[in-house]
Amino acid sequence: MTGVPGLAAVLCVAVGGAVGAVLRHLASRPPLGPVRGVLLVNVVGAAALGVLVGLSGVLAPWLFLLLGTGLCGALTTWSTLAVHTWQLGRRSPGRAAAYLGLTLALGVLAALLARAVTAALLGG
């Protein structure tokens, strides 16, 4: 991201990423468990990123790196979603397809809705 010196940018992403990874780990523990926990963090992360994109015109570049690239990037996870879908598919292909479809649909909807609400609140 422009306007943020190299080392500062790396540190913003690293700190945000550390927090996001810990939050994802905590969400994957009981009572939610790994499948529901990852679904939750992927949808929440998509909504959070939608808000951040909506705020991109007023958000400091370093804050976008910290919260968007770092926190949301580490909180959400494509690789874990892929593994969970594969594991579910070995037992129940229909359940795996539903999990993948629900995650994608809710994530896109959450991001679009959060972006729209943020734009409306900012008057744009």
C-alpha positions in Angstrom: 0.0 0.0 0.0 1.4 3.4 -0.9 2.4 5.9 1.7 3.6 3.3 4.3 7.3 2.7 4.5 8.4 -0.9 3.9 9.3 -2.0 7.4 6.3 -0.2 8.9 4.0 -1.9 6.3 5.5 -5.3 7.2 5.0 -4.7 10.9 1.4 -3.6 10.4 0.6 -6.8 8.5 2.5 -9.0 11.0 0.8 -7.6 14.1 -2.7 -7.8 12.5 -1.9 -11.3 11.2 -0.9 -12.5 14.6 -4.2 -11.3 16.1 -6.2 -12.7 13.3 -4.6 -16.1 13.5 -5.2 -16.3 17.3 -8.8 -15.3 16.9 -9.3 -18.0 14.2 -7.7 -20.6 16.5 -10.0 -19.6 19.4 -13.1 -19.7 17.1 -12.2 -23.2 16.0 -12.3 -24.6 19.6 -15.4 -25.8 21.4 -18.3 -25.0 21.5 -18.2 -24.1 17.7 -15.5 -26.6 16.6 -13.4 -26.4 13.5 -16.0 -26.5 10.8 -18.5 -24.0 12.3 -15.7 -21.9 13.7 -14.1 -21.5 10.3 -17.4 -20.7 8.7 -17.9 -18.0 11.3 -14.5 -16.4 10.9 -14.8 -16.5 7.1 -18.1 -14.7 7.1 -17.1 -12.2 9.9 -13.8 -11.5 8.1 -15.6 -10.9 4.8 -18.0 -8.4 6.5 -15.1 -6.7 8.3 -13.2 -6.4 5.0 -16.3 -5.0 3.3 -16.4 -2.3 6.0 -12.7 -1.6 5.6 -13.1 -1.3 1.8 -16.0 1.0 2.4 -13.8 3.1 4.6 -10.8 3.1 2.3 -11.3 6.7 1.3 -11.0 7.8 4.9 -8.9 5.1 6.5 -5.1 5.6 7.0 -3.1 3.3 4.8 -1.3 1.7 7.7 -4.6 0.9 9.4 -5.9 -0.8 6.3 -2.7 -2.9 6.3 -3.1 -3.8 10.0 -6.8 -4.6 9.9 -7.4 -5.6 6.3 -4.3 -7.4 5.0 -3.1 -8.5 8.5 -6.1 -9.2 10.7 -8.7 -10.2 8.1 -6.1 -12.0 6.0 -5.1 -14.2 8.9 -8.6 -14.5 10.4 -10.2 -15.9 7.2 -8.8 -19.0 5.6 -9.2 -20.5 2.2 -6.9 -23.4 2.9 -8.8 -24.6 6.0 -12.1 -24.2 4.1 -10.7 -26.4 1.4 -9.5 -29.1 3.8 -12.8 -29.1 5.7 -14.8 -29.3 2.5 -12.6 -32.3 1.4 -13.0 -34.0 4.8 -16.7 -33.5 4.8 -16.9 -34.7 1.2 -15.3 -38.0 2.1 -18.2 -38.7 4.5 -21.0 -36.7 2.8 -20.6 -35.0 -0.6 -23.9 -33.2 -0.2 -22.9 -31.8 3.2 -19.5 -30.7 1.8 -21.2 -28.9 -1.1 -23.6 -27.2 1.2 -20.8 -26.1 3.5 -18.8 -24.7 0.6 -21.8 -23.0 -1.0 -23.0 -21.6 2.3 -19.5 -20.2 3.2 -19.1 -18.6 -0.2 -22.7 -17.2 -0.4 -22.6 -15.8 3.2 -19.1 -14.4 2.7 -20.0 -12.5 -0.4 -23.3 -11.3 1.0 -21.6 -10.2 4.2 -18.9 -8.3 2.3 -21.4 -6.6 0.0 -23.8 -5.7 2.7 -21.1 -4.4 5.0 -19.7 -2.3 2.2 -23.1 -0.9 1.3 -23.9 0.0 4.9 -20.6 1.7 5.4 -21.0 3.7 2.2 -24.5 4.7 3.2 -23.3 5.8 6.7 -20.5 7.9 5.0 -23.0 9.4 2.7 -21.6 7.9 -0.5 
